[in-house]
C-alpha cells in the first residue's frame, strides 16, 4: 500500500472515533434532560436521515471535486453540529447536523478507495478500513463512556488554561470539546490525502436532473446480479448493526445491571469482534468467492438470541465478540464486491451514495421499529428474540 492509503486511514480513524464518542455524549445529554427512553434510538434516526434524503446530491457532490476536499468540508460540518449542541440546541437537532456531515463524508471516504487502489486490493483495503473503523468504534465508545464517568469528568472540568476563563462548565460541554478536537485532527489529515488524478464531473445545478440520475443509478445497481445480492446483504447488515448498538446498551443495563458508562463499553466488545472478523476476511476471502460468506449472517442472527440467557459479564464478553466476528467476516467481502460493481457501473461517489441510501433507509426503519417497541414497553428479551429471528430469516 502507498503512503496515501495510510493517510486516508488516519483521517477515517479520527473521524469515526469522534462519531462514536459523540453518540455516548448525546445519549448522556438526553438523560440529563430527562428525555424519554425512546429518544436514544431516535438519535440514530436523526443522524441517518440525511443519508436518505440527500443521497441524490451527496454522490454527485463527492464526484464533483477531489475526495480529500469533500472529506475536509464534511468534518467542518460535523464540528458545527458539535457547536450547536454545546450552545444548548436540542441533541436530536444538533446530531442531525452531524449526520449531514457524515452523509457527505461517506461517498468520499469509500469512493477514494476505488479511485486510488486496483480492484484486486479492494477486499484487503476494506478489511483495513473496517478493522480501523471498528477500532475507532471501540475506542470511541470507551472514550465516550470515560468522559461521562464522574471521576474523569470532574478531573477534566477542574482543568483550566492559565489566565483564561473557559465557558466549559458541564460534563456534556467538556465531552463536546474533546469530540470537536478529534474532528479537527481528522480535518488536518484530510488536507494531506493525495489527489487520485481521476476526472471530476461538474456538479449539475438542476436538482431534478440529480434526482433522475440517482434513480437511474439505484435501478442499475439493483438490476446487476452481483450488485443486488451485495447491496441487499449490506443493507440488512447496517440496519441490524445500528439497532444492535442500542440493544446492547439496554440489555447490559437489564441483564448485567451496568450503568450507561459501562454498558457503552460493551459496544466496544462487539466492535472488537468485528475487527477480528474483518481481518480474517481480508486475509482469506477474495472478491471472486465473496458470496460464500452469506451463511455467516444467518448464524449471527441465531447466536444473537443467546444474549437472552446470559446474566454474567464474563460470559457476555466472548458471546458479543463472537457476534461481532461473524458480522465482520460477513460484511467486509460484501462491501468490497458492492464497491467494485458500483465503480464499474456508475462511478465511485454515485455508487456509494446508492449504497448509503439503501443502508441508511434500513437503519431508519429498524431503529424506528426498535424505538416503537421500547415505547410500547416490550421487554428487551422479546426485542432481542425478534431481532435475531428477523436477521436470520432475512
SEZA-619149 format. One line per 5 residues: number of its first residue (from 0); for each residue x negated, y negated, z of N, C-alpha, C. Coordinates in steps of 0.05 Angstrom, whole numbers. Atoms other than C-alpha are relative to their C-alpha. Layout:
<lomars>
NUM> X,Y,Z,X,Y,Z,X,Y,Z | ...
</lomars>
This chain:
<lomars>
0> -17,24,0,0,0,0,-18,-25,0 | 15,25,0,-24,-71,-15,7,-17,24 | -3,17,-24,-31,-125,38,28,-14,1 | -26,14,0,34,-159,15,22,17,13 | -20,-18,-12,74,-98,37,0,-3,31
5> 2,2,-29,48,-105,108,10,-27,10 | -11,26,-7,66,-179,109,30,1,0 | -30,-4,1,137,-161,87,9,15,25 | -7,-15,-24,139,-110,144,-1,-17,25 | 3,17,-23,115,-161,195,23,-20,2
10> -23,19,1,168,-212,173,26,14,8 | -24,-16,-6,222,-158,176,1,7,30 | 1,-9,-28,199,-134,245,9,-23,19 | -7,22,-18,204,-202,279,28,-10,-4 | -28,8,5,270,-220,246,19,20,12
15> -17,-21,-11,301,-153,266,-2,1,30 | 4,2,-29,271,-159,336,18,-21,12 | -16,22,-10,306,-226,345,30,7,-3 | -28,-8,5,372,-199,315,11,17,23 | -9,-19,-20,376,-144,367,-1,-11,28
20> 1,14,-26,354,-185,427,24,-19,2 | -21,20,0,406,-237,407,27,14,5 | -26,-14,-5,463,-185,407,4,5,30 | -2,-4,-29,449,-168,480,6,-26,14 | -4,27,-12,444,-242,498,29,-10,-5
25> -27,9,7,511,-255,462,21,16,17 | -18,-16,-16,545,-197,499,0,-11,29 | 3,11,-27,518,-226,565,15,-27,2 | -13,27,1,544,-296,545,30,4,2 | -29,-5,-1,614,-267,534,8,9,28
30> -7,-9,-28,613,-233,602,-2,-22,20 | 1,23,-18,591,-297,635,25,-17,-3 | -25,16,5,652,-330,603,25,16,9 | -22,-17,-8,694,-272,629,20,5,-23 | -16,-6,24,718,-257,559,9,29,1
35> -10,-28,0,759,-193,547,-21,19,-11 | 20,-20,9,720,-128,536,1,4,-31 | -2,-4,29,746,-124,464,-16,-21,-16 | 15,21,14,706,-187,447,-28,10,-8 | 28,-9,6,639,-149,449,-2,13,-28
40> 2,-11,27,652,-106,387,7,-21,-22 | -6,22,19,681,-169,354,-24,-16,-8 | 25,13,8,611,-197,355,-10,11,-26 | 9,-13,24,592,-146,303,17,-7,-24 | -19,8,21,654,-163,263,-6,-27,-11
45> 6,27,8,638,-237,262,-27,-2,-14 | 27,0,12,565,-222,245,1,10,-29 | 0,-13,26,582,-178,186,20,-11,-21 | -20,10,19,640,-216,155,-13,-15,-23 | 13,14,22,591,-259,115,-11,19,-21
50> 9,-20,19,562,-196,83,22,7,-20 | -23,-8,17,631,-180,55,10,-24,-16 | -12,24,13,658,-250,39,-19,-13,-20 | 19,15,17,594,-276,7,-17,19,-17 | 16,-19,15,569,-212,-27,-4,-8,-29
55> 2,8,28,583,-240,-96,-20,-22,-4 | 17,24,3,539,-301,-82,-28,5,10 | 27,-3,-11,481,-277,-39,-18,17,-17 | 16,-15,19,458,-226,-90,-11,-17,-22 | 9,19,21,455,-279,-145,-20,-20,11
60> 18,18,-14,422,-326,-95,-28,12,3 | 26,-14,-4,368,-274,-79,-15,4,-26 | 13,-5,26,354,-262,-153,-7,-26,-15 | 4,26,14,350,-337,-170,-26,-14,8 | 25,12,-9,284,-352,-134,-18,22,13
65> 17,-20,-13,224,-317,-103,12,10,27 | -13,-12,-23,246,-269,-48,-10,-12,26 | 11,11,-26,199,-300,5,15,-25,7 | -14,25,-6,235,-366,-3,28,5,11 | -27,-7,-9,304,-334,6,-2,9,30
70> 3,-10,-28,278,-299,70,-6,-23,19 | 7,24,-16,249,-365,96,25,-17,6 | -25,16,-3,315,-403,85,19,15,19 | -18,-17,-16,354,-345,117,-7,-1,30 | 9,2,-28,312,-346,181,6,-27,11
75> -7,27,-9,324,-421,185,30,-1,8 | -29,-1,-7,400,-408,184,4,15,26 | -2,-15,-25,391,-356,240,-7,-18,24 | 9,18,-22,354,-408,283,22,-20,5 | -22,19,-3,411,-457,270,23,13,16
80> -21,-15,-15,461,-404,296,-7,2,29 | 8,0,-28,420,-396,359,4,-27,13 | -3,27,-10,420,-471,368,30,-6,7 | -28,4,-5,496,-472,363,9,13,27 | -7,-14,-24,502,-420,418,-12,-14,25
85> 14,14,-21,451,-459,460,17,-25,9 | -16,24,-6,496,-521,456,30,7,4 | -25,-9,-11,556,-480,480,23,3,-21 | -20,-9,20,591,-465,414,7,29,7 | -9,-27,-8,632,-401,426,-19,21,-13
90> 19,-21,10,586,-339,419,9,13,-26 | -9,-13,24,631,-308,366,-5,-18,-25 | 5,18,23,627,-370,321,-29,-4,-6 | 29,3,4,553,-380,332,-13,25,-12 | 10,-26,10,539,-306,319,8,4,-30
95> -8,-1,28,578,-313,254,-19,-15,-18 | 20,15,15,528,-366,231,-26,16,-3 | 24,-18,2,470,-319,247,5,22,-21 | -7,-20,20,507,-267,206,-2,-10,-29 | 3,13,27,509,-316,147,-29,1,-8
100> 28,-1,6,433,-320,151,-9,29,-7 | 7,-28,5,428,-244,155,10,10,-27 | -12,-8,25,474,-235,95,-18,-10,-24 | 17,10,21,428,-279,53,-28,13,0 | 27,-11,-3,365,-246,81,-2,28,-12
105> 2,-29,6,383,-173,66,-6,6,-29 | 7,-6,28,384,-174,-11,-30,-6,-7 | 28,7,5,315,-207,-10,-18,20,14 | 17,-19,-16,287,-160,44,-3,26,-15 | 2,-26,13,304,-96,7,-6,-3,-30
110> 5,4,28,303,-125,-63,-30,-4,-7 | 28,4,6,230,-145,-57,-16,26,-1 | 13,-26,1,211,-72,-46,1,11,-28 | -2,-11,27,237,-52,-114,-15,-16,-21 | 16,17,18,202,-111,-147,-30,4,5
115> 28,0,-7,136,-102,-110,-13,28,-3 | 11,-27,-1,128,-26,-110,10,17,-23 | -10,-19,19,133,30,-162,21,18,13 | -23,-16,-11,195,75,-154,-10,24,16 | 10,-24,-14,151,134,-132,-7,-5,29
120> 7,7,-27,134,96,-68,25,-10,16 | -24,12,-13,206,75,-51,9,15,25 | -8,-15,-24,222,132,-2,-20,-5,22 | 21,6,-19,155,122,32,3,-28,12 | -3,28,-9,166,46,35,25,-3,18
125> -24,2,-17,237,55,62,-4,14,27 | 6,-13,-25,211,103,114,-15,-19,19 | 15,20,-16,161,50,137,18,-23,9 | -18,22,-7,213,-6,135,21,8,21 | -20,-9,-19,267,34,170,-13,7,27
130> 14,-6,-25,217,60,222,-7,-25,15 | 8,25,-13,192,-10,235,25,-15,10 | -25,13,-8,263,-38,237,11,13,25 | -9,-14,-23,282,16,286,-18,-6,25 | 18,9,-21,220,-2,327,9,-27,11
135> -10,26,-8,247,-73,327,26,2,15 | -25,-4,-14,315,-48,349,-6,9,29 | 7,-10,-27,283,-10,407,-10,-23,17 | 12,22,-15,241,-69,429,19,-23,4 | -19,22,-2,296,-119,414,21,4,21
140> -20,-6,-21,348,-84,457,-13,1,27 | 14,1,-26,297,-73,512,-6,-29,8 | 6,28,-5,276,-146,506,25,-15,9 | -25,13,-8,348,-169,508,9,8,28 | -7,-10,-26,362,-125,568,-18,-12,22
145> 20,12,-20,298,-151,603,6,-29,5 | -4,29,-3,315,-224,590,23,-7,19 | -23,6,-17,381,-218,628,-2,14,27 | 5,-11,-27,352,-179,687,-6,-23,19 | 3,22,-19,356,-223,749,-28,-8,7
150> 27,6,-8,283,-218,769,-16,-14,-23 | 14,11,23,255,-231,699,11,-27,-8 | -13,26,8,305,-286,682,-7,-22,20 | 7,20,-20,291,-321,748,-28,-10,-3 | 28,7,4,216,-319,735,-3,-19,-25
155> 2,16,24,224,-347,664,13,-27,3 | -13,26,-5,273,-401,686,-16,-18,19 | 17,16,-18,224,-422,740,-24,-12,-13 | 23,11,14,171,-436,688,7,-26,-15 | -5,25,13,167,-508,664,-26,-11,-11
160> 24,13,11,118,-546,620,-7,-24,17 | 8,24,-17,77,-599,657,11,-26,-12 | -10,27,7,109,-668,655,24,1,-20 | -23,-2,19,167,-641,612,23,13,14 | -24,-11,-12,237,-631,639,17,13,-22
165> -14,-14,21,266,-577,594,30,3,7 | -29,-3,-5,342,-571,586,9,29,3 | -7,-29,-2,339,-495,597,6,7,29 | -8,-3,-28,379,-481,660,15,27,5 | -15,-25,-4,416,-415,648,-15,23,-13
170> 12,-24,11,397,-343,631,5,1,-31 | -7,0,28,433,-349,563,-18,-19,-16 | 16,20,14,396,-413,544,-29,9,-2 | 28,-10,0,329,-382,563,-3,22,-21 | 2,-22,19,343,-319,522,2,-10,-29
175> -3,12,26,364,-361,462,-26,-13,-10 | 26,13,7,298,-399,464,-20,21,-8 | 18,-22,7,259,-333,463,7,11,-27 | -9,-11,26,300,-307,405,-6,-19,-23 | 6,20,21,292,-372,365,-30,0,-7
180> 29,-1,4,216,-367,375,-7,24,-18 | 4,-24,17,218,-296,344,8,-5,-29 | -8,7,27,257,-321,284,-20,-19,-13 | 20,19,10,205,-377,276,-25,15,-9 | 24,-17,8,148,-326,275,6,14,-26
185> -7,-14,25,185,-286,222,-1,-19,-24 | 0,20,22,194,-350,180,-29,-7,-9 | 28,5,7,118,-363,183,-11,23,-17 | 8,-23,16,105,-292,157,12,-2,-28 | -13,3,26,155,-306,101,-16,-17,-20
190> 16,18,17,110,-362,75,-24,14,-13 | 24,-13,11,54,-312,62,6,25,-16 | -8,-23,17,94,-259,24,-7,-7,-29 | 8,7,28,65,-256,-47,24,0,-19 | -19,0,21,106,-273,-108,-4,25,-17
195> 3,-25,15,121,-209,-147,-3,-4,-30 | 2,6,29,120,-244,-215,24,8,-16 | -25,-8,15,190,-219,-233,15,-26,-9 | -16,23,10,231,-267,-276,25,-4,17 | -24,6,-17,287,-301,-236,22,-11,-18
200> -23,9,15,357,-312,-263,10,-27,12 | -11,25,-11,381,-385,-256,27,5,14 | -25,-3,-15,437,-389,-204,23,-13,-15 | -23,11,15,504,-398,-241,16,-18,20 | -15,19,-17,545,-457,-215,29,8,2
205> -29,-7,0,613,-426,-232,5,24,19 | -4,-22,-19,637,-384,-172,17,23,-13 | -16,-21,12,688,-346,-216,-18,18,-17 | 19,-16,15,631,-323,-261,-15,19,19 | 14,-16,-20,593,-298,-199,18,23,11
210> -19,-21,-9,655,-261,-174,4,21,-21 | -3,-19,22,665,-229,-242,-24,18,-3 | 25,-15,2,592,-209,-246,-3,20,22 | 2,-18,-23,594,-179,-176,19,23,-3 | -19,-21,4,657,-140,-193,-10,20,-21
215> 12,-18,21,622,-112,-255,-22,18,13 | 22,-15,-13,561,-92,-213,11,21,19 | -12,-18,-19,605,-60,-160,11,25,-14 | -11,-23,16,642,-17,-212,-22,16,-12 | 23,-14,13,576,0,-246,-13,20,19
220> 14,-17,-19,545,29,-183,18,22,9 | -19,-21,-8,608,67,-162,4,21,-22 | -3,-18,22,612,98,-232,-24,18,-4 | 25,-15,4,540,122,-232,0,24,19 | -3,-25,-16,537,195,-207,-18,-1,25
225> 19,2,-23,475,185,-163,6,-24,17 | -6,25,-14,495,114,-145,24,4,19 | -24,-2,-16,564,134,-120,-4,17,25 | 4,-17,-24,541,190,-73,-18,-14,20 | 18,14,-19,484,149,-43,14,-24,12
230> -15,23,-10,530,88,-36,21,9,20 | -20,-10,-18,585,129,-3,-13,9,27 | 13,-10,-24,536,161,46,-11,-23,17 | 11,22,-16,501,97,67,22,-18,11 | -23,15,-10,568,61,73,11,13,26
235> -9,-14,-24,591,114,123,-20,-3,22 | 20,0,-21,525,114,160,-1,-27,14 | 3,26,-13,521,39,173,25,-8,16 | -24,5,-16,593,34,195,0,16,26 | 2,-17,-23,582,92,242,-22,-10,19
240> 23,10,-17,515,64,267,7,-24,16 | -7,25,-14,544,-4,284,20,6,23 | -19,-8,-21,602,28,323,-14,14,22 | 15,-15,-21,554,75,359,-14,-18,20 | 13,19,-18,517,14,387,17,-7,23
245> -18,8,-21,578,-6,426,10,24,16 | -9,-24,-14,600,65,443,-21,8,21 | 21,-8,-19,532,79,476,0,-18,25 | -1,18,-23,537,17,520,24,6,18 | -25,-6,-16,609,33,542,-2,27,13
250> 3,-27,-11,593,107,551,-20,1,23 | 20,1,-21,530,93,592,11,-12,26 | -12,13,-24,570,48,639,20,19,13 | -20,-18,-11,626,100,646,-11,26,11 | 9,-27,-6,588,166,647,-25,0,18
255> 26,0,-14,519,146,674,-1,-22,21 | -2,22,-20,541,85,716,-24,-19,-2 | 21,19,5,489,39,685,12,-28,-5 | -9,27,6,495,-37,681,-8,-7,-29 | 5,8,28,490,-76,614,-30,0,-6
260> 29,2,5,415,-87,622,-12,28,-6 | 11,-27,4,400,-12,629,14,15,-23 | -14,-14,21,454,14,582,-9,-10,-28 | 10,10,25,428,-32,527,-26,13,-8 | 25,-13,6,361,3,533,4,28,-11
265> -6,-26,12,395,69,516,5,-3,-31 | -1,5,28,409,38,448,-27,3,-13 | 28,-2,8,334,35,442,-8,30,-3 | 6,-28,1,331,110,455,11,12,-26 | -11,-9,26,377,124,396,-18,-10,-23
270> 17,11,21,334,78,354,-27,14,-2 | 25,-15,0,271,116,375,4,26,-16 | -5,-24,16,303,179,346,2,-6,-29 | -2,8,28,320,142,282,-28,-4,-12 | 27,4,9,247,122,276,-14,26,-6
275> 12,-26,4,224,194,284,12,13,-26 | -13,-11,24,275,218,232,-8,-13,-26 | 9,15,23,256,163,184,-28,7,-8 | 28,-7,5,182,180,190,-2,28,-12 | 1,-27,11,194,254,177,11,1,-28
280> -12,1,27,239,239,117,-19,-12,-20 | 20,14,18,186,192,88,-22,20,-8 | 22,-19,5,135,249,93,9,23,-18 | -7,-25,12,175,308,67,22,-2,-22 | -21,2,19,233,282,24,-8,-19,-23
285> 6,17,24,223,256,-47,26,-10,-11 | -24,11,13,271,215,-89,16,22,-14 | -13,-20,16,286,276,-131,18,19,16 | -17,-19,-16,312,320,-74,14,-14,23 | -12,15,-22,343,265,-31,28,9,7
290> -28,-8,-5,414,292,-39,2,23,20 | -1,-24,-17,396,354,2,4,-7,30 | -2,7,-28,398,315,68,28,-4,10 | -28,6,-8,474,305,69,10,17,23 | -10,-16,-22,489,364,115,-9,-10,28
295> 9,11,-26,449,329,170,20,-21,10 | -21,20,-8,504,275,171,23,14,14 | -21,-16,-13,555,329,187,-9,9,28 | 11,-9,-26,511,356,243,0,-23,20 | 0,23,-18,503,286,272,27,-5,12
300> -27,5,-10,578,276,277,9,20,21 | -8,-21,-19,588,343,313,-16,-4,26 | 16,2,-24,530,331,362,8,-24,16 | -9,24,-15,556,261,380,21,8,21 | -22,-8,-19,617,296,413,-12,11,26
305> 13,-10,-24,567,328,461,-5,-21,22 | 3,21,-20,560,260,495,21,2,22 | -22,-2,-19,627,274,529,-7,17,24 | 6,-19,-22,595,329,572,-25,-7,16 | 25,8,-13,534,291,595,5,-20,22
310> -3,18,-23,531,258,664,-27,-6,13 | 27,4,-11,455,258,676,-17,-15,-20 | 16,18,17,408,205,649,-21,16,-16 | 22,-14,13,352,254,633,10,22,-20 | -12,-16,22,400,298,592,9,-18,-23
315> -9,19,21,427,237,556,-22,-9,-18 | 23,10,16,358,214,532,-6,18,-24 | 6,-17,23,340,276,490,23,3,-20 | -24,-2,18,412,281,463,1,-25,-18 | -1,24,17,410,208,439,-23,-1,-19
320> 23,-1,19,341,218,409,6,19,-23 | -8,-20,21,368,279,370,20,-13,-19 | -20,13,17,428,239,345,-14,-21,-18 | 15,20,16,381,183,323,-17,13,-21 | 18,-13,19,332,231,289,16,11,-24
325> -16,-10,22,387,264,248,9,-23,-17 | -9,24,15,412,194,228,-23,-10,-18 | 22,11,15,343,170,207,-8,18,-24 | 8,-19,21,326,233,167,21,0,-22 | -22,-1,18,394,229,134,2,-25,-18
330> -6,25,15,397,156,113,-24,-11,-16 | 23,12,15,326,138,90,-2,9,-29 | 0,-8,28,326,181,27,24,-11,-16 | -24,11,13,397,157,11,-4,-29,-7 | 6,28,5,375,85,18,-19,-4,-24
335> 19,2,22,316,96,-29,12,6,-26 | -13,-8,25,358,131,-81,19,-22,-9 | -18,22,8,410,75,-79,-15,-24,-10 | 16,23,9,357,21,-86,-11,5,-28 | 11,-7,26,326,58,-145,21,-2,-22
340> -22,1,20,392,67,-182,9,-29,-5 | -10,27,2,414,-4,-167,-20,-18,-16 | 20,16,13,348,-34,-191,0,5,-30 | -1,-7,28,353,4,-257,25,-11,-14 | -26,7,13,427,-13,-269,5,-30,-1
345> -9,28,-2,432,-86,-248,-20,-20,11 | 19,18,-13,371,-116,-213,1,2,30 | 3,-5,-29,347,-115,-141,20,-15,17 | -17,16,-17,386,-173,-110,29,8,-2 | -28,-7,5,453,-155,-142,6,27,12
350> -6,-27,-9,447,-81,-124,1,1,31 | -1,1,-29,431,-96,-51,25,-14,10 | -25,14,-7,489,-145,-48,24,19,-1 | -22,-20,3,536,-90,-73,-2,20,23 | 4,-19,-23,506,-42,-21,10,-13,26
355> -8,14,-25,515,-94,34,30,-4,2 | -29,4,0,587,-108,13,14,25,10 | -13,-25,-8,606,-35,20,-6,8,29 | 8,-9,-26,566,-20,82,12,-18,22 | -10,18,-21,589,-82,120,30,-1,1
360> -29,-4,-1,661,-72,99,7,24,18 | -2,-23,-17,653,-4,132,-4,-8,30 | 5,9,-27,624,-38,194,24,-16,11 | -23,16,-9,682,-87,197,23,18,7 | -23,-18,-5,734,-31,192,-5,17,25
365> 5,-19,-22,700,17,241,-3,-14,27 | 2,15,-25,682,-35,294,27,-12,7 | -26,10,-5,751,-65,286,18,21,12 | -15,-22,-11,783,3,298,-9,6,29 | 11,-4,-27,737,12,359,11,-21,19
370> -11,21,-17,758,-56,387,29,4,6 | -28,-5,-4,831,-38,376,5,23,20 | -3,-22,-18,822,28,413,-7,-8,29 | 8,10,-26,787,-7,471,23,-18,11 | -22,17,-9,843,-59,474,24,16,8
375> -23,-17,-6,894,-3,475,-6,19,24 | 8,-16,-24,857,27,536,-5,30,-6 | 9,-27,5,833,90,501,-24,6,18 | 24,-9,-15,784,130,544,-24,0,-19 | 24,0,16,713,124,519,-6,28,-10
380> 5,-27,8,711,200,516,18,8,-24 | -18,-4,23,771,201,469,-12,-14,-25 | 12,15,22,737,148,426,-24,15,-12 | 23,-15,9,673,190,422,8,24,-16 | -10,-24,15,712,252,401,10,-7,-27
385> -11,9,25,750,215,347,-22,-9,-19 | 22,10,16,686,182,323,-17,23,-12 | 16,-23,9,646,247,318,14,16,-21 | -16,-16,19,702,284,282,2,-15,-27 | -3,16,25,711,227,232,-26,0,-16
390> 26,0,14,636,223,215,-5,27,-13 | 5,-27,12,630,299,205,19,5,-23 | -19,-6,21,694,303,164,-6,-17,-25 | 5,18,23,677,243,120,-25,8,-15
</lomars>
